[in-house]
Amino acid sequence: MSETHVDVLIVGAGISGIDVAYRIRERCPELGITIVEARDRLGGTWDLFRYPGVRSDSDIYTLSFPFRPWQGERSIVDGDELLAYVEDTARQCRIDERIEYGTRVLSADWNSGTARWTVTAERAGETLTYVTRFLAGCTGYYDYDHPHDPGFAGTGDFTGTIAHPQFWPAGLDYTGKRVAVVGSGATAVTVAPAMADDAAHVTMVQRTPSYVLAQPRVDAIARTLRRFLPPDTAHRLARTKNTAAQWALFQACRRFPNAMRALLRKGAVAAVGDAGIVDRHFRPPYDPWEQRMCIAPDGDLYQAVRAGRVSMATGHIDRFVPEGIRLTDGTVVEADVVVTATGLRIKLLGGVTLTVDGEPVDVSKTCTYHGALLSGLPNFAVCIGYINLSWTVRADVTARLIARVLRRLLDTGADAVVPVAPADLGPTGPFMDMRSGYLARAADIMPRAGRRYPWAFRQNVLLDVLATNRTGLDDGLVWSRIRREAHA
């Protein structure tokens, strides 16, 4: 079996993988980079999802790459626009030339004697082996092949069509049909008003309401900045402004939950025009930002409810019946098409099995170093974005940290770097710690995070960025060399 040797192997060609590749080439141009991507196209999430209305759930100025200014007009953009932007960025930066498609990584083993990862992958039924100095997991955090399935009873009895957003059927025609969208998260909030444009009627069936925040599709301040400033400067200012605004909203929700509850309710009532509807269907039983807040561009969901094109049904589902969905209170939501926007299933590292010198690694027993490196795993990084802000804001901070680590490996002649958590680390929790269902279900399999840096990952952009950018790469990291004669 032939081996491909590469300095840095990046797993995943989505936003994270492109960002990490760019930052490494920027700081360590002498290193060779290969990106392996299981799918046949780059883009990750934005290539996978094809459901009606698919769009960014964050403003594009924070979701886009800091090194590639967004040139479009809208701040909340459609999925195809975002995919085209990612593809164009990879092409302009010549990162696309380093991507090997249709390549699924199965396992990776670190050899302490050679200070190399041996990575086993599969492509078109053929087993491939990569030997790499540094391995970066940029696979996101959810399972592309298996979404969350609540196991609804009676789905076989339903006489209509059931579609899941993660596997949207090509050519599905719902024009003039009754549609039920099951769920209350970002996907459901997107799908319901989008399908309402052509469907006879849409009913959004939710077990628990979510907070929905109306946000303009066009950022007036960013548009003004672009009129008077160079693109790079305007983009940087708009990104800083929006990051600060998102951080301030999150902090306000956590520090003043009652006041923010009242403010969000006031906005919802003004948009829907009916306090009763808001109190029944848009008032969650938890505080704002205990779970991810959904964005409605120009308040499209509220507008659709107000116009009567979308109805809300809040309650527990008993079972599917031939004519639709029956709730536990006996209400039947009649439908010709049911969209099960029931959430994601967490799958860390793309399902890659990790071993160190042949010994299996349980990542739930590791602790994250600035949310990027994992204790006990040499020359390995994982790139995970924020769950309470735009993904790319955190992904780029992680990418810069990875590039700094690699630069030091090169400059010092070290062969390996490994995070070693202190014995007195204290209490830890899941490094993605939020009450959202898909995260709560996976809390036991996640790497841990402590309460103090460099072992904390607080989902607080100000604290995280300051701590990560200023870290000296000595506190918590152990650097080592191997014997030269063993270095093949």
N, C-alpha and C positions, 0 to 999 in steps of 0.2 A: 504494500500500500504506500503510495507516494505521500510525502508531507510537503505542505506549503508553509514556508517560514515567513513571518511578518513581525514587525516591531510592535504594532498595536492592532488588535482585532476588536472591532466594534460590532456588537450584535444588535441589529435593528436599524432601519433606515427611515425612521420617522423624524419628527422635529428634534428629538433629543439626539439621535445619532448624527444628524447633519450638524447640529450645534457643536457636539463634542469633537467631531472631525475638524470643523473649522477652527476651533480654539486650539487644538493640538497642532495643526499645521501652522497656525499663526505664531505659536510660541516655540514649537519644536519642528521646524521645517525639515530637519534631517531625518526624521522618523518616517518610516513607511507605514501607511494605514490601509487596512482592508475593512470594508463594511460587508457583513453578510446579512441578507434579508430573506426571511422565509417566504414572503410573498413575491409576486412577479413585478411589483411596482413599488416605488418609494412612496412615502407619505404616511404610513402607519394608519392611525385612526381615520385620517381624512381620505384615504383610499378605500378603507373598509366600509364605512357607513355610506349608504345611498338612499336612505329613507327621505320622504318628502320634507322639505324645509331644512335639511341638515345644514348646520351653520356653526360658527364659533359661539361658545358660551361665555367668552371673554372678549374684551375689545381687542382689535387687531394690533393696536400700537404696543400692547404688552404681550400679546400672543406671538407676534412676529419676531424675527431675529433682530437683536440690537444692531448688528453689523449690516443689515440689509433693509433700508427704509421702505415702508409700505407706501405704494404710490396710488392706491385706489381711493375712492371718495368716501366709502362707508367705513364706519368703525366696527359694526357687527357685520361680518361678511359670510357669504354662503360657502358651503364646504368645497364646491368645485373651484371657487376663487382661491381659497386657502391652499388647496392641493396644487393648483397651478403656480402659486407663489413659492411653495416649498420646492417644487420641481425646478422652477426657474432659478431659485437660489442655489440649489445643488449644481445646476448646469453652469451658472456663471462662475461659481467658485471651483468648478472642475472636481467637485466631490463625487458627482455621479459616475465618474470614471473609475472610482474605487469600490463601487458596489457590485457584489456578486449576488444575483437574485436567485430565488427558488432554492435557497440554502438554509435548511433548518438545523440549528445547533442542538445537539442531543445531550452532550456532557462535556465537562472540562475538568482536567486533573492537573493540579500544581505539583511540579517536581522540585523539591527543595535542593536537590543536587545540581540541577542545571539552571535553576531559577527561571523556569519556563512553564507556561500552560500548554498542555496538549489538549486540543479541542477536537471533539468528534462531531461531524455534521453529516447531513444527508442531502443529496441533490439528485432528483430523478431516479431514485432507487439506488444510487451509488453512495458508498460511504467515503467521506473525505476527512482528512486530518490536517489541522492547522497547528503549528507550533508558534507561540507568540510570547513576547516578553511581558505584555500588559494586555489585560482583558477588560473591556467595558461593556456592561449590560445596559442597553438603551431600548429595552423592549416594552416600556410602559409597565402597567401593573394589572392589566386585566386579560382574561382569556379570550382570544380572538375566535376560538372555535366553539366555545360553550358558554353562552350567556347564562345568567341566573334563571333557573326554572322553579317557580314556587310550587309546581305540581298541582295545578288546578284540576279539580275533578270534572269529569264529563266532557273534556275537550273533543272526544270522539263523537259525542252526540250533536255537537254544533254543526248545522247544515251549511254555514257560510265558510268564509276563508279566514284563517288565522295567519298573521304575519308577524315576525319579530324584526325590529329595526336593525338588528345586527346581521340579518340575512334577508334583506328586503327582496321580495320576488320581482324579477325583471318583468315589466309590462303589466303589473297589477293595476287593473282599472277599477277605481272606486267612484267614478263619476256618477252622481245621482244615487249613491248608495248610502245606507246608514252605517256609520262607523263608530265603534267603541274603542277608545284608547285606554288601556289599563296601565296605570302608573301615575306618579305625580312628580317625577324628577325632571331633569333637564330635557331628556329625550321626549317625554310625554308633553311637556310644555312647548316644545318645538313642533312636534308632529300634529297636535290637535288643531291649532289655527291654520297650519299649512294645508292640511287635508280638507278643512272646512271650506276652502275656496271652491272645491269641486264636488264635495260630497253633498248628499241630501241633508245630512245633519251629522254632527260629531258629538258624542258623549264621552267625557273624560271620567273614567271610573277610578277612584283613588281610595286607598285604605286610610291614608293620613294626608292631610294637606301639606303643601310646601310653601315657603315664602317665595313670592314671585315679585321681582323688582323690574319695573319698566325702565328701559334705558334707550336713549336716542340711537337710531341707526347711524346717524352722522354726528361726529364730534365737531361741534362748531368752533371750539377753541383750536383744535388741531388743524382744522381747515384754514383758519385765519393764520396760524403759525406758518403753514406751508406757502401761503401767499407772499409772505414777506421775508422768509428765511431760507437758507440753503436746505435741501432735503434732509441731509444728515442731522443738522442742528434742529430742525423742526421735529423730526422723528424722535430724537433724543429727549427733547422737552416734552413732547406729547406722551412719550413712554413714562417719563418721570412723573408727570402730572397724574396720569391715570393709575400708576402704581401707588402713588401716595394716596389717591382718592380711595382705591380699593382697600388699602391698609387701614385708612382712617375709618371706613365703613365697618370693617371687621372689628376694629378695636372698639368703636362705639357700640356695636351690637353686644360685644362681650362684657363691656364695662357698664353699659346702661341699657340692659335688655328690656326693661319695662317701657322706657321712653321710646326705644326703637320699635318695639311692638306697636305702640300707639301710632308712631309716624308711618310705619309700613301699612297699617290698617287704614289710616287716613288716605294714603295714596291709592290703595286698592279700591276703597269706596268711591273716591272721585272718578276712578277709571271705569269701574263697573256700573256705577250709578245706583247700586242697591246694597245697602248695609247688610240686609238679611242674607244675600248670596255670599257676601264676603265672610260673614261670621260663620256660615255653615261650611264653606268650601275653601276659604283662603286664610284661615286662622289656625296654624299648627299648634299642637299641644306642647311644643318645646320653644326655647328661646331662639331668636334670630342667630344664624350662623353656628348653631349646634350641629346642624347639617348644612350641606352646601346650598346656597341660595340660587334660585333659578332666575335667569335673565329673560325678559320678554322684550324684544326689540320694538320700540315705539309702542309698547304695551299691547302687542298684537293679540295675546290670549285674552286680555281683559276686553279689548274691542270686540273680539269674536263672541265672547259671552254676552256682552252688552247688546250686540246686534241679534242675538238669538241663534247664531250659527253653531255655537258650542254650548252644551249643557254640562253641568257638573253633577256627579253622583258620588257621594262620599259614604263609604261603608265597606264591610268585609264581603268578599265574594264567597258565596256558598258553593256554586258550581256553574259550569256551562250547561246550557239547555239548548234544544234545537234552534230556538229563535234568538238566542243571544246569551246573556249573562244574568244569573239570578243572584241577588245579594241575600245576606242572612236575614234581612228584614222582610224578605218576600218580594221586593221590587225586582222586576225584570227589565233589563236594559236591552231592547231589541236592536239587533245589528246584522248586517250582511257581511261586514268585515270587522274582525277584532285585531287590534294591534297590541301585542303584549310587550309594552315598554317597561319591563319588570326589573331592569337593572343589569349590572355587570357581575361577573364572577372574577375575583382576584386570582391572578396567576403571576407570581413573581418570577423575574428573570426568564420569562418565556418558557418556563418549565424545564430549564437546563439543570441537569444534575451536577452538583459540584463536589469534588473530592480534593483533599490535600494529602499528597503522598499515599493515595489510595484509600484514605479514610473519608467516609461520607461526612458532608457538612450539613448541619441543620441550621438554615439561616435564621430561624426563629430564636436561636441561642446566641446569635451575634448581636453586636451593638454598632450602631452607625456612627461613623466619624464625620461630623458636619453633614450628615444625611447623604454621604457620597461613598465612603469606603466602609467596609465591613470588618469588624474585629476578627482576627485570626485568618483572614484571607489575604495573602500577599499579592501585590500587583494587580489588584482587582477593584473595579469601581462600578457603581450602579447610578444611573441618572434618572431621578424621579422628580417631577415637577410639583408645584404646589397644588393642594386640593381646595384651598380657600382663596387663591388668586390665580392669575394666568399661569399655565403650566410653564411657559418659556422663561418667566421671570426667575424661577428657581433653577430650571434646567441650565440656563446660561451661567449662573453662579457655580453650579456643580461642574460644568464644562471647563470653566476657568481654573477651578481648583485641580481638576484632573491634569490640565496642562501644566500647572505649577509643579505638581508632584513629578510628572515626567521630566520637566526641565531640571529638577534637582537630581533625579536619578542620573541624567546625562552629565550634569556638571560635576557631580561628586564621584562618579564612577561606581556608585552603588548598584547592586543587582536587584535588590528586593526592598520593598517597604511594606510593612504590615501594621495595622492599628492594633494596639494592645490596650484593652479597657482596664482601668485601675480596679484594684480589689475593693476600694471604698466608693465605688461609683454610686451606690445608693439605689433608690427605687427607679424602675424603668417601666416604660409602657410601649405600645406599638408606635413605630415611628410615623405612621400615618394615623393619627389619633383623632377621629371624628365619629359622631354617632350615626352617620349615614349607614344604611343597611348593608351595602356591599362591603364597606370597610369593617363594620362591626362583625360581620360573618367571618372575616378573614383575620381578625385580631391575633389569633393564636399562631398563625403561620408567618407573621411579619417579623422582620428584624426589630430590635428594641432601640429606644432612645432614652437617654437619661435626662436629668434636670439641669445640667450645667454643660456648657461648651468645653471641649469640642464634641461631646457626646450627645448634645441636645439637638433637636430638630423641631423648632417651636411653631412652625407655620406662621412666623412673624417676620415679614420681609425685612424690616428695619434691623431687628436683632440678629437674624440669621445672616444677612448680607454683611453687616459689620463684623460679626464674629468670624465668618468664613474668609472674607477678604483679608483680615488682619492676622489670621492664624500663622504661626511661625513654622509650621510643619515639623516641629520637634515634640510638642506636647501631645503625647498619645501615639506617635508614630515611631516605629523602630526600623532603622535603615541598616542594611547588611550587605556584605559581599560574600561571594563564594570563592572557593579555591580556583585559580585560573585554569589548572589542568583539568578540572571537572567541567569547565564551561565549554560545552561543545557548540 
